[in-house]
Amino acid sequence: MNRFERAPQPAGEAELEYRDGDYRVRKAGAYVRCAVTGKPIPLEELRYWSVDRQEAYSSPAARLQRIKDEEKREG
């Protein structure tokens, strides 16, 4: 492989352990799914997740929706 070739990326859904400020890959893959929308999120675009719930979000709006849903369930 020369310097202009990219290393092959694993296909399919990844499994991650979400931590404060980063994450650890448990199973290699190209994306994770948003817990609210189900939309695939490429790992290079993953910016939002919950450490406590161990789930990813596609946007701040998706995270806010999850918080609102939790508040409704709690009463």
PDB file of N, CA, C and O in Angstrom:
ATOM      1  N   MET A   1       0.854  -1.175   0.000  1.00  0.00           N
ATOM      2  CA  MET A   1       0.000   0.000   0.000  1.00  0.00           C
ATOM      3  C   MET A   1       0.896   1.233   0.000  1.00  0.00           C
ATOM      4  O   MET A   1       1.848   1.318   0.776  1.00  0.00           O
ATOM      5  N   ASN A   2       0.588   2.175  -0.864  1.00  0.00           N
ATOM      6  CA  ASN A   2       1.362   3.413  -0.858  1.00  0.00           C
ATOM      7  C   ASN A   2       0.650   4.475  -0.031  1.00  0.00           C
ATOM      8  O   ASN A   2      -0.452   4.245   0.466  1.00  0.00           O
ATOM      9  N   ARG A   3       1.269   5.616   0.113  1.00  0.00           N
ATOM     10  CA  ARG A   3       0.721   6.644   1.008  1.00  0.00           C
ATOM     11  C   ARG A   3      -0.578   7.266   0.522  1.00  0.00           C
ATOM     12  O   ARG A   3      -1.259   7.942   1.292  1.00  0.00           O
ATOM     13  N   PHE A   4      -0.936   7.053  -0.742  1.00  0.00           N
ATOM     14  CA  PHE A   4      -2.171   7.610  -1.276  1.00  0.00           C
ATOM     15  C   PHE A   4      -3.350   6.660  -1.166  1.00  0.00           C
ATOM     16  O   PHE A   4      -4.495   7.060  -1.374  1.00  0.00           O
ATOM     17  N   GLU A   5      -3.080   5.422  -0.846  1.00  0.00           N
ATOM     18  CA  GLU A   5      -4.155   4.444  -0.698  1.00  0.00           C
ATOM     19  C   GLU A   5      -4.672   4.487   0.728  1.00  0.00           C
ATOM     20  O   GLU A   5      -3.906   4.647   1.678  1.00  0.00           O
ATOM     21  N   ARG A   6      -5.967   4.344   0.863  1.00  0.00           N
ATOM     22  CA  ARG A   6      -6.577   4.307   2.191  1.00  0.00           C
ATOM     23  C   ARG A   6      -6.688   2.870   2.651  1.00  0.00           C
ATOM     24  O   ARG A   6      -6.909   1.961   1.851  1.00  0.00           O
ATOM     25  N   ALA A   7      -6.534   2.677   3.929  1.00  0.00           N
ATOM     26  CA  ALA A   7      -6.718   1.340   4.494  1.00  0.00           C
ATOM     27  C   ALA A   7      -8.181   0.952   4.336  1.00  0.00           C
ATOM     28  O   ALA A   7      -9.057   1.804   4.484  1.00  0.00           O
ATOM     29  N   PRO A   8      -8.465  -0.298   4.042  1.00  0.00           N
ATOM     30  CA  PRO A   8      -9.867  -0.708   3.892  1.00  0.00           C
ATOM     31  C   PRO A   8     -10.637  -0.512   5.199  1.00  0.00           C
ATOM     32  O   PRO A   8     -10.140  -0.828   6.280  1.00  0.00           O
ATOM     33  N   GLN A   9     -11.838   0.006   5.081  1.00  0.00           N
ATOM     34  CA  GLN A   9     -12.694   0.233   6.241  1.00  0.00           C
ATOM     35  C   GLN A   9     -13.622  -0.960   6.426  1.00  0.00           C
ATOM     36  O   GLN A   9     -14.180  -1.466   5.452  1.00  0.00           O
ATOM     37  N   PRO A  10     -13.792  -1.412   7.660  1.00  0.00           N
ATOM     38  CA  PRO A  10     -14.734  -2.507   7.881  1.00  0.00           C
ATOM     39  C   PRO A  10     -16.159  -2.055   7.574  1.00  0.00           C
ATOM     40  O   PRO A  10     -16.552  -0.936   7.904  1.00  0.00           O
ATOM     41  N   ALA A  11     -16.906  -2.916   6.954  1.00  0.00           N
ATOM     42  CA  ALA A  11     -18.300  -2.598   6.622  1.00  0.00           C
ATOM     43  C   ALA A  11     -19.199  -3.042   7.769  1.00  0.00           C
ATOM     44  O   ALA A  11     -18.790  -3.825   8.626  1.00  0.00           O
ATOM     45  N   GLY A  12     -20.398  -2.545   7.775  1.00  0.00           N
ATOM     46  CA  GLY A  12     -21.372  -2.974   8.768  1.00  0.00           C
ATOM     47  C   GLY A  12     -21.394  -2.090   9.996  1.00  0.00           C
ATOM     48  O   GLY A  12     -20.686  -1.087  10.090  1.00  0.00           O
ATOM     49  N   GLU A  13     -22.230  -2.499  10.931  1.00  0.00           N
ATOM     50  CA  GLU A  13     -22.458  -1.716  12.142  1.00  0.00           C
ATOM     51  C   GLU A  13     -21.400  -2.022  13.193  1.00  0.00           C
ATOM     52  O   GLU A  13     -21.078  -3.182  13.446  1.00  0.00           O
ATOM     53  N   ALA A  14     -20.867  -0.976  13.797  1.00  0.00           N
ATOM     54  CA  ALA A  14     -19.867  -1.103  14.855  1.00  0.00           C
ATOM     55  C   ALA A  14     -20.562  -1.219  16.206  1.00  0.00           C
ATOM     56  O   ALA A  14     -21.716  -0.821  16.361  1.00  0.00           O
ATOM     57  N   GLU A  15     -19.849  -1.766  17.172  1.00  0.00           N
ATOM     58  CA  GLU A  15     -20.299  -1.765  18.567  1.00  0.00           C
ATOM     59  C   GLU A  15     -19.275  -0.970  19.354  1.00  0.00           C
ATOM     60  O   GLU A  15     -18.079  -1.253  19.302  1.00  0.00           O
ATOM     61  N   LEU A  16     -19.758   0.035  20.090  1.00  0.00           N
ATOM     62  CA  LEU A  16     -18.870   0.932  20.820  1.00  0.00           C
ATOM     63  C   LEU A  16     -19.190   0.947  22.304  1.00  0.00           C
ATOM     64  O   LEU A  16     -20.317   0.677  22.718  1.00  0.00           O
ATOM     65  N   GLU A  17     -18.172   1.269  23.097  1.00  0.00           N
ATOM     66  CA  GLU A  17     -18.362   1.593  24.510  1.00  0.00           C
ATOM     67  C   GLU A  17     -18.161   3.097  24.604  1.00  0.00           C
ATOM     68  O   GLU A  17     -17.063   3.600  24.361  1.00  0.00           O
ATOM     69  N   TYR A  18     -19.221   3.814  24.956  1.00  0.00           N
ATOM     70  CA  TYR A  18     -19.168   5.273  24.993  1.00  0.00           C
ATOM     71  C   TYR A  18     -18.585   5.719  26.322  1.00  0.00           C
ATOM     72  O   TYR A  18     -19.011   5.265  27.384  1.00  0.00           O
ATOM     73  N   ARG A  19     -17.609   6.610  26.254  1.00  0.00           N
ATOM     74  CA  ARG A  19     -16.936   7.143  27.436  1.00  0.00           C
ATOM     75  C   ARG A  19     -17.036   8.663  27.415  1.00  0.00           C
ATOM     76  O   ARG A  19     -17.519   9.248  26.446  1.00  0.00           O
ATOM     77  N   ASP A  20     -16.582   9.291  28.480  1.00  0.00           N
ATOM     78  CA  ASP A  20     -16.565  10.756  28.537  1.00  0.00           C
ATOM     79  C   ASP A  20     -15.542  11.285  27.542  1.00  0.00           C
ATOM     80  O   ASP A  20     -14.338  11.119  27.738  1.00  0.00           O
ATOM     81  N   GLY A  21     -16.018  11.922  26.472  1.00  0.00           N
ATOM     82  CA  GLY A  21     -15.138  12.547  25.504  1.00  0.00           C
ATOM     83  C   GLY A  21     -14.580  11.647  24.423  1.00  0.00           C
ATOM     84  O   GLY A  21     -13.952  12.138  23.485  1.00  0.00           O
ATOM     85  N   ASP A  22     -14.788  10.338  24.524  1.00  0.00           N
ATOM     86  CA  ASP A  22     -14.338   9.427  23.473  1.00  0.00           C
ATOM     87  C   ASP A  22     -15.112   8.123  23.568  1.00  0.00           C
ATOM     88  O   ASP A  22     -16.037   7.998  24.370  1.00  0.00           O
ATOM     89  N   TYR A  23     -14.736   7.170  22.759  1.00  0.00           N
ATOM     90  CA  TYR A  23     -15.382   5.862  22.788  1.00  0.00           C
ATOM     91  C   TYR A  23     -14.362   4.789  22.456  1.00  0.00           C
ATOM     92  O   TYR A  23     -13.316   5.065  21.869  1.00  0.00           O
ATOM     93  N   ARG A  24     -14.682   3.564  22.838  1.00  0.00           N
ATOM     94  CA  ARG A  24     -13.818   2.421  22.551  1.00  0.00           C
ATOM     95  C   ARG A  24     -14.566   1.491  21.614  1.00  0.00           C
ATOM     96  O   ARG A  24     -15.743   1.198  21.825  1.00  0.00           O
ATOM     97  N   VAL A  25     -13.885   1.030  20.584  1.00  0.00           N
ATOM     98  CA  VAL A  25     -14.501   0.135  19.611  1.00  0.00           C
ATOM     99  C   VAL A  25     -14.471  -1.287  20.156  1.00  0.00           C
ATOM    100  O   VAL A  25     -13.399  -1.833  20.419  1.00  0.00           O
ATOM    101  N   ARG A  26     -15.635  -1.881  20.324  1.00  0.00           N
ATOM    102  CA  ARG A  26     -15.745  -3.276  20.755  1.00  0.00           C
ATOM    103  C   ARG A  26     -15.825  -4.218  19.567  1.00  0.00           C
ATOM    104  O   ARG A  26     -15.291  -5.327  19.599  1.00  0.00           O
ATOM    105  N   LYS A  27     -16.499  -3.762  18.518  1.00  0.00           N
ATOM    106  CA  LYS A  27     -16.600  -4.524  17.270  1.00  0.00           C
ATOM    107  C   LYS A  27     -16.423  -3.531  16.131  1.00  0.00           C
ATOM    108  O   LYS A  27     -17.165  -2.554  16.035  1.00  0.00           O
ATOM    109  N   ALA A  28     -15.453  -3.777  15.277  1.00  0.00           N
ATOM    110  CA  ALA A  28     -15.163  -2.863  14.170  1.00  0.00           C
ATOM    111  C   ALA A  28     -16.352  -2.773  13.221  1.00  0.00           C
ATOM    112  O   ALA A  28     -17.070  -3.747  12.996  1.00  0.00           O
ATOM    113  N   GLY A  29     -16.535  -1.604  12.685  1.00  0.00           N
ATOM    114  CA  GLY A  29     -17.602  -1.360  11.729  1.00  0.00           C
ATOM    115  C   GLY A  29     -17.480   0.039  11.175  1.00  0.00           C
ATOM    116  O   GLY A  29     -16.610   0.804  11.592  1.00  0.00           O
ATOM    117  N   ALA A  30     -18.336   0.375  10.249  1.00  0.00           N
ATOM    118  CA  ALA A  30     -18.277   1.674   9.589  1.00  0.00           C
ATOM    119  C   ALA A  30     -19.206   2.705  10.223  1.00  0.00           C
ATOM    120  O   ALA A  30     -19.019   3.906  10.029  1.00  0.00           O
ATOM    121  N   TYR A  31     -20.206   2.249  10.979  1.00  0.00           N
ATOM    122  CA  TYR A  31     -21.208   3.181  11.506  1.00  0.00           C
ATOM    123  C   TYR A  31     -21.859   2.615  12.763  1.00  0.00           C
ATOM    124  O   TYR A  31     -21.720   1.434  13.083  1.00  0.00           O
ATOM    125  N   VAL A  32     -22.581   3.501  13.473  1.00  0.00           N
ATOM    126  CA  VAL A  32     -23.497   3.111  14.554  1.00  0.00           C
ATOM    127  C   VAL A  32     -24.850   3.715  14.204  1.00  0.00           C
ATOM    128  O   VAL A  32     -24.937   4.570  13.322  1.00  0.00           O
ATOM    129  N   ARG A  33     -25.892   3.285  14.876  1.00  0.00           N
ATOM    130  CA  ARG A  33     -27.235   3.817  14.600  1.00  0.00           C
ATOM    131  C   ARG A  33     -27.654   4.796  15.692  1.00  0.00           C
ATOM    132  O   ARG A  33     -27.363   4.604  16.873  1.00  0.00           O
ATOM    133  N   CYS A  34     -28.342   5.845  15.263  1.00  0.00           N
ATOM    134  CA  CYS A  34     -28.905   6.812  16.196  1.00  0.00           C
ATOM    135  C   CYS A  34     -29.993   6.117  17.006  1.00  0.00           C
ATOM    136  O   CYS A  34     -30.856   5.442  16.445  1.00  0.00           O
ATOM    137  N   ALA A  35     -29.950   6.283  18.324  1.00  0.00           N
ATOM    138  CA  ALA A  35     -30.918   5.634  19.207  1.00  0.00           C
ATOM    139  C   ALA A  35     -32.324   6.204  19.048  1.00  0.00           C
ATOM    140  O   ALA A  35     -33.296   5.544  19.416  1.00  0.00           O
ATOM    141  N   VAL A  36     -32.451   7.402  18.513  1.00  0.00           N
ATOM    142  CA  VAL A  36     -33.753   8.043  18.363  1.00  0.00           C
ATOM    143  C   VAL A  36     -34.320   7.838  16.962  1.00  0.00           C
ATOM    144  O   VAL A  36     -35.478   7.449  16.807  1.00  0.00           O
ATOM    145  N   THR A  37     -33.509   8.099  15.951  1.00  0.00           N
ATOM    146  CA  THR A  37     -33.998   8.063  14.569  1.00  0.00           C
ATOM    147  C   THR A  37     -33.723   6.748  13.849  1.00  0.00           C
ATOM    148  O   THR A  37     -34.385   6.433  12.861  1.00  0.00           O
ATOM    149  N   GLY A  38     -32.754   5.981  14.335  1.00  0.00           N
ATOM    150  CA  GLY A  38     -32.358   4.755  13.651  1.00  0.00           C
ATOM    151  C   GLY A  38     -31.438   5.001  12.467  1.00  0.00           C
ATOM    152  O   GLY A  38     -31.017   4.061  11.794  1.00  0.00           O
ATOM    153  N   LYS A  39     -31.129   6.255  12.217  1.00  0.00           N
ATOM    154  CA  LYS A  39     -30.271   6.640  11.092  1.00  0.00           C
ATOM    155  C   LYS A  39     -28.834   6.168  11.332  1.00  0.00           C
ATOM    156  O   LYS A  39     -28.315   6.321  12.437  1.00  0.00           O
ATOM    157  N   PRO A  40     -28.176   5.589  10.301  1.00  0.00           N
ATOM    158  CA  PRO A  40     -26.771   5.218  10.466  1.00  0.00           C
ATOM    159  C   PRO A  40     -25.889   6.463  10.568  1.00  0.00           C
ATOM    160  O   PRO A  40     -26.071   7.426   9.823  1.00  0.00           O
ATOM    161  N   ILE A  41     -24.937   6.432  11.493  1.00  0.00           N
ATOM    162  CA  ILE A  41     -24.002   7.535  11.695  1.00  0.00           C
ATOM    163  C   ILE A  41     -22.599   7.003  11.417  1.00  0.00           C
ATOM    164  O   ILE A  41     -22.105   6.173  12.180  1.00  0.00           O
ATOM    165  N   PRO A  42     -21.942   7.454  10.348  1.00  0.00           N
ATOM    166  CA  PRO A  42     -20.561   7.026  10.105  1.00  0.00           C
ATOM    167  C   PRO A  42     -19.689   7.396  11.310  1.00  0.00           C
ATOM    168  O   PRO A  42     -19.855   8.474  11.881  1.00  0.00           O
ATOM    169  N   LEU A  43     -18.774   6.523  11.697  1.00  0.00           N
ATOM    170  CA  LEU A  43     -17.959   6.783  12.884  1.00  0.00           C
ATOM    171  C   LEU A  43     -17.206   8.101  12.796  1.00  0.00           C
ATOM    172  O   LEU A  43     -17.018   8.774  13.810  1.00  0.00           O
ATOM    173  N   GLU A  44     -16.769   8.480  11.595  1.00  0.00           N
ATOM    174  CA  GLU A  44     -16.032   9.738  11.464  1.00  0.00           C
ATOM    175  C   GLU A  44     -16.938  10.952  11.678  1.00  0.00           C
ATOM    176  O   GLU A  44     -16.436  12.064  11.840  1.00  0.00           O
ATOM    177  N   GLU A  45     -18.255  10.764  11.683  1.00  0.00           N
ATOM    178  CA  GLU A  45     -19.201  11.863  11.917  1.00  0.00           C
ATOM    179  C   GLU A  45     -19.857  11.794  13.297  1.00  0.00           C
ATOM    180  O   GLU A  45     -20.657  12.666  13.637  1.00  0.00           O
ATOM    181  N   LEU A  46     -19.538  10.787  14.087  1.00  0.00           N
ATOM    182  CA  LEU A  46     -20.151  10.612  15.409  1.00  0.00           C
ATOM    183  C   LEU A  46     -19.656  11.685  16.371  1.00  0.00           C
ATOM    184  O   LEU A  46     -18.459  11.768  16.647  1.00  0.00           O
ATOM    185  N   ARG A  47     -20.562  12.496  16.876  1.00  0.00           N
ATOM    186  CA  ARG A  47     -20.221  13.590  17.791  1.00  0.00           C
ATOM    187  C   ARG A  47     -21.042  13.578  19.081  1.00  0.00           C
ATOM    188  O   ARG A  47     -20.634  14.179  20.076  1.00  0.00           O
ATOM    189  N   TYR A  48     -22.187  12.905  19.077  1.00  0.00           N
ATOM    190  CA  TYR A  48     -23.108  12.991  20.210  1.00  0.00           C
ATOM    191  C   TYR A  48     -23.460  11.603  20.712  1.00  0.00           C
ATOM    192  O   TYR A  48     -23.850  10.732  19.934  1.00  0.00           O
ATOM    193  N   TRP A  49     -23.320  11.395  22.037  1.00  0.00           N
ATOM    194  CA  TRP A  49     -23.698  10.127  22.645  1.00  0.00           C
ATOM    195  C   TRP A  49     -23.930  10.324  24.131  1.00  0.00           C
ATOM    196  O   TRP A  49     -23.574  11.356  24.699  1.00  0.00           O
ATOM    197  N   SER A  50     -24.528   9.324  24.747  1.00  0.00           N
ATOM    198  CA  SER A  50     -24.772   9.327  26.189  1.00  0.00           C
ATOM    199  C   SER A  50     -23.949   8.216  26.821  1.00  0.00           C
ATOM    200  O   SER A  50     -24.072   7.048  26.452  1.00  0.00           O
ATOM    201  N   VAL A  51     -23.111   8.593  27.775  1.00  0.00           N
ATOM    202  CA  VAL A  51     -22.322   7.603  28.507  1.00  0.00           C
ATOM    203  C   VAL A  51     -23.251   6.769  29.382  1.00  0.00           C
ATOM    204  O   VAL A  51     -23.119   5.547  29.439  1.00  0.00           O
ATOM    205  N   ASP A  52     -24.191   7.426  30.067  1.00  0.00           N
ATOM    206  CA  ASP A  52     -25.099   6.722  30.976  1.00  0.00           C
ATOM    207  C   ASP A  52     -25.992   5.728  30.247  1.00  0.00           C
ATOM    208  O   ASP A  52     -26.184   4.607  30.718  1.00  0.00           O
ATOM    209  N   ARG A  53     -26.535   6.125  29.109  1.00  0.00           N
ATOM    210  CA  ARG A  53     -27.443   5.247  28.359  1.00  0.00           C
ATOM    211  C   ARG A  53     -26.718   4.366  27.351  1.00  0.00           C
ATOM    212  O   ARG A  53     -27.303   3.430  26.807  1.00  0.00           O
ATOM    213  N   GLN A  54     -25.428   4.667  27.096  1.00  0.00           N
ATOM    214  CA  GLN A  54     -24.629   3.916  26.124  1.00  0.00           C
ATOM    215  C   GLN A  54     -25.328   3.849  24.768  1.00  0.00           C
ATOM    216  O   GLN A  54     -25.552   2.775  24.209  1.00  0.00           O
ATOM    217  N   GLU A  55     -25.667   5.051  24.254  1.00  0.00           N
ATOM    218  CA  GLU A  55     -26.301   5.128  22.946  1.00  0.00           C
ATOM    219  C   GLU A  55     -25.833   6.378  22.210  1.00  0.00           C
ATOM    220  O   GLU A  55     -25.442   7.371  22.823  1.00  0.00           O
ATOM    221  N   ALA A  56     -25.882   6.306  20.882  1.00  0.00           N
ATOM    222  CA  ALA A  56     -25.423   7.390  20.014  1.00  0.00           C
ATOM    223  C   ALA A  56     -26.604   8.191  19.485  1.00  0.00           C
ATOM    224  O   ALA A  56     -27.729   7.696  19.419  1.00  0.00           O
ATOM    225  N   TYR A  57     -26.324   9.454  19.104  1.00  0.00           N
ATOM    226  CA  TYR A  57     -27.342  10.338  18.545  1.00  0.00           C
ATOM    227  C   TYR A  57     -26.795  11.007  17.291  1.00  0.00           C
ATOM    228  O   TYR A  57     -25.614  11.348  17.227  1.00  0.00           O
ATOM    229  N   SER A  58     -27.646  11.192  16.308  1.00  0.00           N
ATOM    230  CA  SER A  58     -27.223  11.779  15.036  1.00  0.00           C
ATOM    231  C   SER A  58     -27.061  13.292  15.104  1.00  0.00           C
ATOM    232  O   SER A  58     -26.393  13.883  14.256  1.00  0.00           O
ATOM    233  N   SER A  59     -27.671  13.924  16.110  1.00  0.00           N
ATOM    234  CA  SER A  59     -27.621  15.389  16.205  1.00  0.00           C
ATOM    235  C   SER A  59     -27.990  15.822  17.622  1.00  0.00           C
ATOM    236  O   SER A  59     -28.505  15.020  18.400  1.00  0.00           O
ATOM    237  N   PRO A  60     -27.729  17.089  17.961  1.00  0.00           N
ATOM    238  CA  PRO A  60     -28.189  17.593  19.258  1.00  0.00           C
ATOM    239  C   PRO A  60     -29.712  17.513  19.385  1.00  0.00           C
ATOM    240  O   PRO A  60     -30.233  17.280  20.476  1.00  0.00           O
ATOM    241  N   ALA A  61     -30.420  17.706  18.279  1.00  0.00           N
ATOM    242  CA  ALA A  61     -31.885  17.625  18.309  1.00  0.00           C
ATOM    243  C   ALA A  61     -32.348  16.220  18.682  1.00  0.00           C
ATOM    244  O   ALA A  61     -33.334  16.064  19.403  1.00  0.00           O
ATOM    245  N   ALA A  62     -31.653  15.210  18.204  1.00  0.00           N
ATOM    246  CA  ALA A  62     -32.011  13.829  18.548  1.00  0.00           C
ATOM    247  C   ALA A  62     -31.782  13.586  20.036  1.00  0.00           C
ATOM    248  O   ALA A  62     -32.596  12.928  20.685  1.00  0.00           O
ATOM    249  N   ARG A  63     -30.694  14.102  20.581  1.00  0.00           N
ATOM    250  CA  ARG A  63     -30.420  13.955  22.016  1.00  0.00           C
ATOM    251  C   ARG A  63     -31.495  14.670  22.832  1.00  0.00           C
ATOM    252  O   ARG A  63     -31.977  14.136  23.830  1.00  0.00           O
ATOM    253  N   LEU A  64     -31.866  15.865  22.412  1.00  0.00           N
ATOM    254  CA  LEU A  64     -32.910  16.612  23.108  1.00  0.00           C
ATOM    255  C   LEU A  64     -34.235  15.860  23.074  1.00  0.00           C
ATOM    256  O   LEU A  64     -34.962  15.840  24.067  1.00  0.00           O
ATOM    257  N   GLN A  65     -34.554  15.246  21.947  1.00  0.00           N
ATOM    258  CA  GLN A  65     -35.780  14.453  21.839  1.00  0.00           C
ATOM    259  C   GLN A  65     -35.763  13.300  22.834  1.00  0.00           C
ATOM    260  O   GLN A  65     -36.785  13.005  23.454  1.00  0.00           O
ATOM    261  N   ARG A  66     -34.609  12.641  22.995  1.00  0.00           N
ATOM    262  CA  ARG A  66     -34.488  11.534  23.953  1.00  0.00           C
ATOM    263  C   ARG A  66     -34.725  12.043  25.376  1.00  0.00           C
ATOM    264  O   ARG A  66     -35.396  11.376  26.163  1.00  0.00           O
ATOM    265  N   ILE A  67     -34.186  13.206  25.711  1.00  0.00           N
ATOM    266  CA  ILE A  67     -34.382  13.780  27.044  1.00  0.00           C
ATOM    267  C   ILE A  67     -35.862  14.077  27.274  1.00  0.00           C
ATOM    268  O   ILE A  67     -36.394  13.782  28.344  1.00  0.00           O
ATOM    269  N   LYS A  68     -36.527  14.656  26.281  1.00  0.00           N
ATOM    270  CA  LYS A  68     -37.962  14.953  26.402  1.00  0.00           C
ATOM    271  C   LYS A  68     -38.775  13.675  26.572  1.00  0.00           C
ATOM    272  O   LYS A  68     -39.705  13.634  27.378  1.00  0.00           O
ATOM    273  N   ASP A  69     -38.432  12.635  25.821  1.00  0.00           N
ATOM    274  CA  ASP A  69     -39.132  11.352  25.941  1.00  0.00           C
ATOM    275  C   ASP A  69     -38.961  10.764  27.339  1.00  0.00           C
ATOM    276  O   ASP A  69     -39.906  10.210  27.900  1.00  0.00           O
ATOM    277  N   GLU A  70     -37.754  10.882  27.903  1.00  0.00           N
ATOM    278  CA  GLU A  70     -37.495  10.383  29.256  1.00  0.00           C
ATOM    279  C   GLU A  70     -38.328  11.142  30.283  1.00  0.00           C
ATOM    280  O   GLU A  70     -38.877  10.541  31.206  1.00  0.00           O
ATOM    281  N   GLU A  71     -38.423  12.466  30.122  1.00  0.00           N
ATOM    282  CA  GLU A  71     -39.204  13.283  31.053  1.00  0.00           C
ATOM    283  C   GLU A  71     -40.680  12.915  31.005  1.00  0.00           C
ATOM    284  O   GLU A  71     -41.341  12.889  32.043  1.00  0.00           O
ATOM    285  N   LYS A  72     -41.209  12.629  29.818  1.00  0.00           N
ATOM    286  CA  LYS A  72     -42.611  12.228  29.685  1.00  0.00           C
ATOM    287  C   LYS A  72     -42.872  10.909  30.404  1.00  0.00           C
ATOM    288  O   LYS A  72     -43.894  10.752  31.071  1.00  0.00           O
ATOM    289  N   ARG A  73     -41.952   9.969  30.269  1.00  0.00           N
ATOM    290  CA  ARG A  73     -42.118   8.662  30.921  1.00  0.00           C
ATOM    291  C   ARG A  73     -42.078   8.772  32.438  1.00  0.00           C
ATOM    292  O   ARG A  73     -42.786   8.057  33.147  1.00  0.00           O
ATOM    293  N   GLU A  74     -41.227   9.692  32.929  1.00  0.00           N
ATOM    294  CA  GLU A  74     -41.085   9.848  34.375  1.00  0.00           C
ATOM    295  C   GLU A  74     -42.250  10.613  34.996  1.00  0.00           C
ATOM    296  O   GLU A  74     -42.424  10.600  36.215  1.00  0.00           O
ATOM    297  N   GLY A  75     -43.038  11.270  34.173  1.00  0.00           N
ATOM    298  CA  GLY A  75     -44.230  11.932  34.679  1.00  0.00           C
ATOM    299  C   GLY A  75     -44.076  13.363  34.756  1.00  0.00           C
ATOM    300  O   GLY A  75     -45.002  14.062  35.166  1.00  0.00           O
TER     301      GLY A  75
END
